[in-house]
Amino acid sequence: MQIDFNNLNMNQLSFNSEFEAKIQNFLEEWFSDSDTVKVQTSGSTGTPKIFEIEKKKMMNSAEMTCNFLELKEGAIALICLPVEYISGKMMVVRSVVRKLKLVIADPSVQPVEHLNDEIDFCAMTPLQVENSLDQLHLIKNLIIGGAAVSESLKNKIFQTLSASNVPTRIFETYGMSETLSHIALKQIAPQTEEYFKAFENVEISTDGRGCLKIFAPKVNSEILQTNDLVEIKNGNRFRFLGRVDNVINSGGAKIFPEQLEALVKKEIPNEAVFLGIDDASLGQKLILVIEGSPSEELNQRLSAVNYREKFHKPKEIIFIEKIPRTPNGKVNRIELKKTLNH
């Protein structure tokens, strides 16, 4: 199904699938007299909650993304993210604001497997991209959010695009529900950038812990304090180091799991998560959880990981059939810990 927001007539649209019905409900909410819409958080770092967001601020966010990507009126976008969350809602709002043509594809791990025609813009999770490599050449501008893009996935993207020799631009996003999807992008193809670039009118700084503070008055009137450790460069660029609440304290050493996960994923294609498990002598014992089954090849690749510090090497490696994720694709560390404790 495709909705042309340059020539919209809700009465002539036929919403058939369950996902299309959810988009219809959101559009009815969007075009209602209310100044706000309800948004649900993913619950990846705590209990899911529902809060109301001003439509005007969502429109401002949509403008920032469309301007950054230079999307023009009439361009074709594709939505394949759950519309309950801000990521899916913002795809619809961007289409409304910039008068795009919106193609609807049910959210799944292979959302564009039947895509045959070029589209100008799409947003996916890393897991969706992993299962959509054969269609990347059909997408002119792709943003990836919901979780960090692994080194393994980056390599697959480079190999795929090099073989097809197309000018597809792919960006990793930085944001959260409170920033109305994202406030910064980092290009990972065809050029590779190390730092996220904040949008215009977004001010960034750090607190005493070194965690990112965001002031984006067009999307949120409050200064947002994150638990993300960052390194700021040139005032409007920053590099993500890890989450303070994920820090593992093992034997008095502070370990940032995200950095170790990026290192491991340069060697193996599997999902890998470092956790700190309660330990009587160390405080927390560093373990590595890998999705999939052990094999000789996998063990050899793990042996090749060059840890910068001796205490970065996990005390134990656990293989698990499936690592729990939130509905929008993020690794759910809380549920993973619960699973391991059972």
LINWO-V139306 format. One record per residue. N is the residue number from 0. RES is the residue in one small letter. PSI is psi in degrees with one decimal (none if undefined). Layout:
n=N res=RES psi=PSI
n=N res=RES psi=PSI
This chain:
n=0 res=m psi=144.5
n=1 res=q psi=135.7
n=2 res=i psi=125.8
n=3 res=d psi=105.4
n=4 res=f psi=-1.6
n=5 res=n psi=-13.3
n=6 res=n psi=60.3
n=7 res=l psi=129.4
n=8 res=n psi=99.7
n=9 res=m psi=-32.2
n=10 res=n psi=-22.5
n=11 res=q psi=-3.9
n=12 res=l psi=142.6
n=13 res=s psi=108.1
n=14 res=f psi=114.7
n=15 res=n psi=-48.4
n=16 res=s psi=168.7
n=17 res=e psi=-39.7
n=18 res=f psi=-41.3
n=19 res=e psi=-35.9
n=20 res=a psi=-36.6
n=21 res=k psi=-38.0
n=22 res=i psi=-40.0
n=23 res=q psi=-45.7
n=24 res=n psi=-40.6
n=25 res=f psi=-40.8
n=26 res=l psi=-38.1
n=27 res=e psi=-38.8
n=28 res=e psi=-39.9
n=29 res=w psi=-42.0
n=30 res=f psi=7.9
n=31 res=s psi=176.4
n=32 res=d psi=-12.9
n=33 res=s psi=145.0
n=34 res=d psi=-5.7
n=35 res=t psi=163.7
n=36 res=v psi=156.1
n=37 res=k psi=137.5
n=38 res=v psi=138.6
n=39 res=q psi=136.7
n=40 res=t psi=160.7
n=41 res=s psi=-27.7
n=42 res=g psi=16.2
n=43 res=s psi=-25.3
n=44 res=t psi=15.5
n=45 res=g psi=-166.3
n=46 res=t psi=130.7
n=47 res=p psi=143.3
n=48 res=k psi=159.4
n=49 res=i psi=131.8
n=50 res=f psi=164.9
n=51 res=e psi=139.9
n=52 res=i psi=139.9
n=53 res=e psi=134.5
n=54 res=k psi=-37.0
n=55 res=k psi=-39.9
n=56 res=k psi=-32.8
n=57 res=m psi=-37.2
n=58 res=m psi=-39.0
n=59 res=n psi=-42.9
n=60 res=s psi=-42.9
n=61 res=a psi=-42.5
n=62 res=e psi=-42.0
n=63 res=m psi=-43.7
n=64 res=t psi=-46.2
n=65 res=c psi=-38.4
n=66 res=n psi=-42.4
n=67 res=f psi=-42.4
n=68 res=l psi=-4.2
n=69 res=e psi=43.8
n=70 res=l psi=136.0
n=71 res=k psi=158.4
n=72 res=e psi=134.2
n=73 res=g psi=-6.5
n=74 res=a psi=156.6
n=75 res=i psi=123.5
n=76 res=a psi=159.7
n=77 res=l psi=129.4
n=78 res=i psi=127.9
n=79 res=c psi=25.2
n=80 res=l psi=146.8
n=81 res=p psi=131.3
n=82 res=v psi=-2.2
n=83 res=e psi=-28.9
n=84 res=y psi=165.7
n=85 res=i psi=-34.4
n=86 res=s psi=-44.7
n=87 res=g psi=-43.0
n=88 res=k psi=-41.2
n=89 res=m psi=-28.8
n=90 res=m psi=-38.8
n=91 res=v psi=-45.0
n=92 res=v psi=-41.0
n=93 res=r psi=-39.1
n=94 res=s psi=-38.0
n=95 res=v psi=-49.4
n=96 res=v psi=-42.6
n=97 res=r psi=3.0
n=98 res=k psi=55.8
n=99 res=l psi=168.3
n=100 res=k psi=119.8
n=101 res=l psi=115.9
n=102 res=v psi=133.3
n=103 res=i psi=124.6
n=104 res=a psi=128.6
n=105 res=d psi=135.4
n=106 res=p psi=127.3
n=107 res=s psi=177.7
n=108 res=v psi=-14.7
n=109 res=q psi=66.7
n=110 res=p psi=-22.2
n=111 res=v psi=25.3
n=112 res=e psi=-23.8
n=113 res=h psi=12.2
n=114 res=l psi=126.6
n=115 res=n psi=-22.3
n=116 res=d psi=154.7
n=117 res=e psi=144.1
n=118 res=i psi=157.4
n=119 res=d psi=-25.5
n=120 res=f psi=138.0
n=121 res=c psi=152.1
n=122 res=a psi=134.2
n=123 res=m psi=165.0
n=124 res=t psi=162.0
n=125 res=p psi=-39.0
n=126 res=l psi=-39.5
n=127 res=q psi=-41.7
n=128 res=v psi=-41.4
n=129 res=e psi=-35.8
n=130 res=n psi=11.8
n=131 res=s psi=19.8
n=132 res=l psi=-35.2
n=133 res=d psi=-16.5
n=134 res=q psi=-0.5
n=135 res=l psi=-32.8
n=136 res=h psi=-13.5
n=137 res=l psi=-6.7
n=138 res=i psi=119.6
n=139 res=k psi=-37.9
n=140 res=n psi=118.2
n=141 res=l psi=128.9
n=142 res=i psi=138.9
n=143 res=i psi=125.3
n=144 res=g psi=-177.6
n=145 res=g psi=-26.6
n=146 res=a psi=162.9
n=147 res=a psi=147.9
n=148 res=v psi=119.3
n=149 res=s psi=159.4
n=150 res=e psi=-37.0
n=151 res=s psi=-44.5
n=152 res=l psi=-39.3
n=153 res=k psi=-44.0
n=154 res=n psi=-42.0
n=155 res=k psi=-38.9
n=156 res=i psi=-47.1
n=157 res=f psi=-45.2
n=158 res=q psi=-42.5
n=159 res=t psi=-47.0
n=160 res=l psi=-31.9
n=161 res=s psi=-38.8
n=162 res=a psi=-34.9
n=163 res=s psi=-20.1
n=164 res=n psi=52.7
n=165 res=v psi=155.4
n=166 res=p psi=37.8
n=167 res=t psi=130.6
n=168 res=r psi=129.1
n=169 res=i psi=131.9
n=170 res=f psi=144.7
n=171 res=e psi=140.7
n=172 res=t psi=157.4
n=173 res=y psi=126.1
n=174 res=g psi=-172.0
n=175 res=m psi=175.6
n=176 res=s psi=-39.2
n=177 res=e psi=-19.9
n=178 res=t psi=13.0
n=179 res=l psi=60.3
n=180 res=s psi=-81.1
n=181 res=h psi=156.3
n=182 res=i psi=4.5
n=183 res=a psi=149.9
n=184 res=l psi=151.7
n=185 res=k psi=119.0
n=186 res=q psi=133.0
n=187 res=i psi=-9.8
n=188 res=a psi=143.1
n=189 res=p psi=-18.3
n=190 res=q psi=147.5
n=191 res=t psi=119.4
n=192 res=e psi=143.7
n=193 res=e psi=-26.8
n=194 res=y psi=141.0
n=195 res=f psi=145.5
n=196 res=k psi=119.5
n=197 res=a psi=147.0
n=198 res=f psi=163.1
n=199 res=e psi=144.2
n=200 res=n psi=17.6
n=201 res=v psi=122.2
n=202 res=e psi=134.8
n=203 res=i psi=147.9
n=204 res=s psi=-177.6
n=205 res=t psi=155.6
n=206 res=d psi=-170.3
n=207 res=g psi=-21.8
n=208 res=r psi=-11.8
n=209 res=g psi=14.2
n=210 res=c psi=147.3
n=211 res=l psi=134.4
n=212 res=k psi=137.3
n=213 res=i psi=129.2
n=214 res=f psi=104.0
n=215 res=a psi=78.6
n=216 res=p psi=-23.5
n=217 res=k psi=-20.3
n=218 res=v psi=-19.3
n=219 res=n psi=123.2
n=220 res=s psi=-14.9
n=221 res=e psi=155.8
n=222 res=i psi=122.1
n=223 res=l psi=123.4
n=224 res=q psi=119.5
n=225 res=t psi=171.6
n=226 res=n psi=22.8
n=227 res=d psi=117.8
n=228 res=l psi=129.9
n=229 res=v psi=165.1
n=230 res=e psi=120.6
n=231 res=i psi=140.3
n=232 res=k psi=133.4
n=233 res=n psi=25.1
n=234 res=g psi=-35.7
n=235 res=n psi=10.6
n=236 res=r psi=146.3
n=237 res=f psi=151.9
n=238 res=r psi=129.0
n=239 res=f psi=129.1
n=240 res=l psi=-34.8
n=241 res=g psi=167.8
n=242 res=r psi=135.6
n=243 res=v psi=-39.9
n=244 res=d psi=-6.5
n=245 res=n psi=-4.9
n=246 res=v psi=134.3
n=247 res=i psi=126.1
n=248 res=n psi=102.4
n=249 res=s psi=112.0
n=250 res=g psi=30.1
n=251 res=g psi=-7.3
n=252 res=a psi=135.0
n=253 res=k psi=126.8
n=254 res=i psi=130.4
n=255 res=f psi=105.8
n=256 res=p psi=-35.0
n=257 res=e psi=-38.0
n=258 res=q psi=-39.5
n=259 res=l psi=-36.2
n=260 res=e psi=-40.3
n=261 res=a psi=-37.7
n=262 res=l psi=-46.4
n=263 res=v psi=-38.3
n=264 res=k psi=-7.1
n=265 res=k psi=-21.5
n=266 res=e psi=-31.4
n=267 res=i psi=151.3
n=268 res=p psi=-15.3
n=269 res=n psi=155.4
n=270 res=e psi=137.0
n=271 res=a psi=133.3
n=272 res=v psi=127.7
n=273 res=f psi=134.4
n=274 res=l psi=157.3
n=275 res=g psi=117.7
n=276 res=i psi=137.3
n=277 res=d psi=132.4
n=278 res=d psi=134.8
n=279 res=a psi=-38.9
n=280 res=s psi=-36.4
n=281 res=l psi=-13.5
n=282 res=g psi=-62.1
n=283 res=q psi=133.1
n=284 res=k psi=128.8
n=285 res=l psi=120.9
n=286 res=i psi=157.3
n=287 res=l psi=124.1
n=288 res=v psi=126.8
n=289 res=i psi=134.0
n=290 res=e psi=123.1
n=291 res=g psi=-173.3
n=292 res=s psi=148.1
n=293 res=p psi=150.6
n=294 res=s psi=163.8
n=295 res=e psi=-42.0
n=296 res=e psi=-42.2
n=297 res=l psi=-42.3
n=298 res=n psi=-37.3
n=299 res=q psi=-41.4
n=300 res=r psi=-39.2
n=301 res=l psi=-34.5
n=302 res=s psi=-22.3
n=303 res=a psi=-7.7
n=304 res=v psi=127.1
n=305 res=n psi=91.6
n=306 res=y psi=136.1
n=307 res=r psi=-35.1
n=308 res=e psi=150.6
n=309 res=k psi=-37.4
n=310 res=f psi=-3.4
n=311 res=h psi=-17.0
n=312 res=k psi=126.9
n=313 res=p psi=144.1
n=314 res=k psi=-22.2
n=315 res=e psi=143.3
n=316 res=i psi=124.9
n=317 res=i psi=131.0
n=318 res=f psi=135.1
n=319 res=i psi=143.3
n=320 res=e psi=-44.5
n=321 res=k psi=123.7
n=322 res=i psi=128.1
n=323 res=p psi=142.2
n=324 res=r psi=158.7
n=325 res=t psi=166.6
n=326 res=p psi=-24.7
n=327 res=n psi=18.9
n=328 res=g psi=-4.1
n=329 res=k psi=145.6
n=330 res=v psi=129.8
n=331 res=n psi=93.4
n=332 res=r psi=-33.0
n=333 res=i psi=-48.6
n=334 res=e psi=-34.9
n=335 res=l psi=-42.9
n=336 res=k psi=-41.4
n=337 res=k psi=-41.5
n=338 res=t psi=-42.1
n=339 res=l psi=-27.1
n=340 res=n psi=-13.1
n=341 res=h psi=none
